């Protein structure tokens, strides 16, 4: 049986391992949105910013990260300070979502001078949604009769899709609800898809219920339609 330790304890181990090379430790994702540092359904997401990131830093990170992931958490993202400062155009959605919901666990606030441009968010949102749509359709036609593959198809992409829905609402100047069901309904009203059919996906993303699809489950088709309509909405509202 694995035992999770707190994000604060993880940060303390990182400080011991890295010393002055550790710049910031940020908690983000569902754990940060839930507040109070509580783990999300799949563990706590952590961003580690170091200066620099070199072989000695990676070696020093091995032990604390191994203990962290052994407790059931996803492996942290590790960036150098230079990478962090120069990548908001490439990862505009991720920066936008992280800035909206994060907690500084250790080190200094890394946001000074970081700008996420609206045009970069829109460009990445279009690219990600269309890429996801193409991949989902390809996988869907191959997996329609296989309930295990259908479940995996939705499971692996749902969290990213909900991130895009939050980004879409912020991009359109709309408030972003904290819970996934309200988020789904608000985004659905904007993009024009039916939210009720996707309630099991929202429950799964929040960790309230496991996702289990049947063969040719209409949920998979509804999910695919939601992605398609969201992509079409973003494309129709493109400024270029």
Secondary structure by P-SEA (a helix, b strand, c coil): cbbbbcaaaaaaaaaaaccccccbbbbbcccccccccccccccbbbbbbcccccaaaaaaaaaaaaaaaaacccbbbbbcaaaaacccccaaaaaaaaaacccccccccccccbbbbaaaaaaaaaaaaaaaaaaaaaaaaaccccaaaaaaaaaacaaaaaaaaaaaaaaabbbbbccaaaaaaaaaaaaccccccaaaaaaaaaccbbbbbccccaaaaaaaaaaaaaaaaaaaaccc
